[in-house]
Amino acid sequence: MNENLVDEKKTMDSTSSGTLLRSLSATNLSKRLKIPPLSHPLAEIEFAPVNVPHHRRLQTAAVAFAVCLIPLSIAFFLLLCSLPPLWPLILVYLIWMAFDGAPERGGRRSPWVRSWRIWDYYTSYFPASIKKEMDLPPDRPYLFGYHPHGIIGMGAIATFGTDGTRFSQHFPGITPHLMTLSANFRLPFYRDLLMALGICSVSKRSCNYILGKGAGNAICIVIGGAAESLSAHPGTADLTLQNRMGFIKVAMQHGASLVPVFSFGENDIYEQMPNEKGTTLYSLQKHFQAVFGFTLPMFHGRGILNYNFGLMPYRRTIVSVFGRPIDVQKVERPSIEEVLKVHAQYIEEVKRIWEKYKDEYARQRTKELRII
């Protein structure tokens, strides 16, 4: 009888223990605490189908090449450094690179490199195109102001850094140079490709050198710079322009016509984490910019084999509208009043472009244009 009672007690204990363990399981706890079940991360990724057309694969490969140019250049340089027989050549190259002033003197522009087929695939990926309102005669120098910066400035590269959008056909006789940070020319091999594409340092000396060459020469400056990239959110057009006047002065010193270029869609090709002023993320980004001269937007796009996760830009149309040129008189030392007058005309032209084309090229906008 005692043995039966012991066995019954053991059975009850094991049953209650099993019930307790089941009640403490993750599933039951999540139900009691009303926590939604976690889905597998891969379930949220929309993968590209296998039967994607060949030309679209080539477009994706071209953009992936452009996005990965910096790490590819660094990896190639390190690979060469791992081969001792090449060390003397590498040393000579590094010494030459340290004293090479080409980024400040117009680079080494190659029409052949600018017309590579890969850039046609690059521009057709979005696609990117040019919309011009009037012809620009090549009888004077030009300063193109590009807006907005976007996360990386993919549209600026397509329009001014390559001939993929057929800039040479739209504006024959004008030689464009896209200007970028001098730090980009400290990277081995990457710098050489940039200069072959006609991309130069955005320093004052570099701008003066190109515009000083006279008629038919042009520079493109992304006016908003790194600060504007932090405002690059889809559906918005916040331009850092109100206090940017250095480019106006440079144009006046050379008698270069100012041409605003508004690139609709530039802000739409990447998603960026919320970083309004006053947030911790914004403060960290601005501090990083103050220390290093550029900033790091927290962004994402799509992947090579999926549509919603990665660092590739989304396939969203980019249209670069070339506004009316603002002709200025050549003044070696323009006064602040003269600069302010031309600056006001420039802003009015930017606003005019936005108002005229926003319903055609910015239908999905969530905000109107802001000059900050």
Backbone hydrogen bonds, N-H to C=O, Kabsch-Sander energy under -0.5 kcal/mol:
donor,donor_aa,acceptor,acceptor_aa,energy
5,L,1,M,-2.1
6,V,2,N,-2.4
7,D,3,E,-2.4
8,E,4,N,-2.5
9,K,5,L,-2.3
10,K,6,V,-2.4
11,T,7,D,-2.2
12,M,8,E,-2.3
13,D,9,K,-2.6
14,S,10,K,-2.5
15,T,11,T,-2.2
16,S,12,M,-2.6
17,S,13,D,-2.4
18,G,14,S,-2.2
19,T,15,T,-2.2
20,L,16,S,-2.4
21,L,17,S,-2.6
22,R,18,G,-2.3
23,S,19,T,-2.1
24,L,20,L,-1.4
25,S,22,R,-1.0
29,L,25,S,-2.6
30,S,26,A,-2.4
31,K,27,T,-1.8
32,R,28,N,-2.8
33,L,29,L,-2.8
34,K,31,K,-0.6
35,I,30,S,-2.9
43,A,40,H,-1.7
44,E,40,H,-0.5
44,E,41,P,-1.4
45,I,42,L,-0.9
47,F,45,I,-0.9
48,A,305,L,-2.7
52,V,49,P,-0.6
52,V,50,V,-0.8
56,R,53,P,-0.5
57,R,53,P,-1.6
58,L,54,H,-2.0
59,Q,55,H,-1.9
60,T,56,R,-2.3
61,A,57,R,-2.3
62,A,58,L,-2.2
63,V,59,Q,-2.1
64,A,60,T,-2.5
65,F,61,A,-2.1
66,A,62,A,-1.9
67,V,63,V,-2.7
68,C,64,A,-2.0
69,L,66,A,-1.0
72,L,68,C,-2.6
73,S,69,L,-2.5
74,I,70,I,-2.4
75,A,71,P,-2.6
76,F,72,L,-2.4
77,F,73,S,-2.1
78,L,74,I,-2.6
79,L,75,A,-2.1
80,L,76,F,-2.0
81,C,77,F,-2.0
82,S,78,L,-1.0
82,S,79,L,-0.6
83,L,80,L,-1.6
86,L,83,L,-2.2
87,W,84,P,-1.8
90,I,86,L,-2.5
91,L,87,W,-2.6
92,V,88,P,-2.1
93,Y,89,L,-2.4
94,L,90,I,-2.5
95,I,91,L,-2.2
96,W,92,V,-2.6
97,M,93,Y,-2.6
98,A,94,L,-1.9
99,F,95,I,-1.2
100,D,96,W,-1.0
101,G,99,F,-0.5
104,E,101,G,-1.5
105,R,102,A,-1.8
107,G,102,A,-2.8
109,R,106,G,-0.5
110,S,196,A,-3.1
114,R,110,S,-2.3
115,S,111,P,-1.0
116,W,113,V,-1.5
119,W,116,W,-1.3
120,D,116,W,-0.6
120,D,117,R,-0.9
121,Y,117,R,-1.6
122,Y,118,I,-2.0
123,T,119,W,-2.4
124,S,120,D,-2.0
125,Y,121,Y,-0.9
125,Y,122,Y,-0.6
126,F,122,Y,-0.5
126,F,123,T,-0.6
128,A,123,T,-2.7
129,S,318,I,-1.9
131,K,320,S,-2.7
133,E,322,F,-1.4
142,Y,217,N,-2.0
143,L,257,S,-2.6
144,F,219,I,-3.1
145,G,143,L,-0.5
145,G,259,V,-2.0
146,Y,144,F,-0.6
146,Y,221,I,-2.5
147,H,261,V,-2.5
157,I,153,G,-1.9
158,A,154,M,-2.3
159,T,155,G,-2.3
160,F,156,A,-2.8
161,G,156,A,-1.0
161,G,157,I,-1.0
162,T,157,I,-0.7
163,D,114,R,-2.1
165,T,158,A,-0.9
166,R,163,D,-1.5
169,Q,166,R,-0.7
170,H,166,R,-2.0
171,F,167,F,-2.9
174,I,171,F,-1.5
175,T,216,G,-3.4
177,H,218,A,-0.8
179,M,220,C,-2.5
180,T,200,C,-2.6
184,N,181,L,-1.4
185,F,182,S,-1.8
186,R,183,A,-1.6
187,L,184,N,-0.8
190,Y,188,P,-2.5
191,R,187,L,-2.1
193,L,189,F,-1.8
194,L,190,Y,-2.2
195,M,191,R,-2.3
196,A,192,D,-1.8
197,L,193,L,-1.5
198,G,195,M,-1.5
199,I,194,L,-2.5
200,C,178,L,-2.2
201,S,103,P,-2.1
202,V,180,T,-2.2
207,C,203,S,-2.3
208,N,204,K,-2.6
209,Y,205,R,-1.9
210,I,206,S,-2.1
211,L,207,C,-2.4
212,G,208,N,-1.9
213,K,210,I,-1.3
214,G,211,L,-1.6
216,G,140,R,-1.9
217,N,214,G,-1.6
218,A,175,T,-2.2
219,I,142,Y,-1.8
220,C,177,H,-2.7
221,I,144,F,-2.5
223,I,146,Y,-0.9
223,I,221,I,-1.3
224,G,146,Y,-0.5
225,G,222,V,-0.9
228,E,224,G,-1.1
228,E,225,G,-0.6
229,S,225,G,-1.0
230,L,226,A,-0.8
230,L,227,A,-0.7
231,S,228,E,-1.7
232,A,229,S,-1.3
233,H,231,S,-1.6
236,T,233,H,-1.8
239,L,237,A,-0.7
239,L,370,R,-3.1
240,T,238,D,-0.5
241,L,239,L,-1.3
244,R,241,L,-1.3
245,M,243,N,-0.9
249,K,245,M,-1.8
250,V,246,G,-2.1
251,A,247,F,-2.1
252,M,248,I,-2.2
253,Q,249,K,-2.1
254,H,250,V,-0.9
254,H,251,A,-0.6
255,G,251,A,-0.7
256,A,251,A,-2.6
257,S,141,P,-2.0
258,L,326,I,-2.4
259,V,143,L,-2.3
261,V,145,G,-3.2
262,F,260,P,-0.5
262,F,321,V,-2.1
263,S,147,H,-3.9
263,S,261,V,-0.6
264,F,262,F,-1.0
264,F,319,V,-2.3
266,E,263,S,-1.5
268,D,265,G,-1.2
269,I,265,G,-0.5
269,I,266,E,-0.7
271,E,300,H,-2.6
273,M,298,M,-3.0
279,T,276,E,-2.0
283,S,279,T,-2.0
284,L,280,T,-2.4
285,Q,281,L,-2.3
286,K,282,Y,-2.4
287,H,283,S,-2.1
288,F,284,L,-2.3
289,Q,285,Q,-2.2
290,A,286,K,-2.2
291,V,287,H,-1.6
292,F,288,F,-2.8
293,G,289,Q,-2.3
299,F,297,P,-1.2
300,H,271,E,-2.4
301,G,310,G,-3.6
302,R,312,M,-2.9
303,G,306,N,-1.1
307,Y,46,E,-2.9
312,M,302,R,-2.8
314,Y,269,I,-2.7
316,R,314,Y,-1.7
318,I,127,P,-2.4
319,V,264,F,-2.4
320,S,129,S,-2.7
320,S,318,I,-0.5
321,V,262,F,-3.0
321,V,319,V,-0.8
322,F,131,K,-2.8
322,F,320,S,-0.6
323,G,260,P,-2.8
323,G,321,V,-0.7
326,I,258,L,-3.1
327,D,325,P,-0.8
331,V,252,M,-2.6
331,V,329,Q,-0.6
339,V,335,S,-2.2
340,L,336,I,-2.5
341,K,337,E,-2.0
342,V,338,E,-1.9
343,H,339,V,-2.6
344,A,340,L,-2.2
345,Q,341,K,-1.6
346,Y,342,V,-2.3
347,I,343,H,-2.3
348,E,344,A,-2.0
349,E,345,Q,-1.8
350,V,346,Y,-2.1
351,K,347,I,-2.4
352,R,348,E,-2.1
353,I,349,E,-2.2
354,W,350,V,-2.1
355,E,351,K,-2.6
356,K,352,R,-2.2
357,Y,353,I,-2.1
358,K,354,W,-2.0
360,E,357,Y,-1.0
361,Y,357,Y,-2.8
362,A,358,K,-1.9
365,R,362,A,-1.4
366,T,235,G,-2.7
367,K,235,G,-1.8
370,R,237,A,-2.5
372,I,239,L,-3.4
372,I,370,R,-0.7
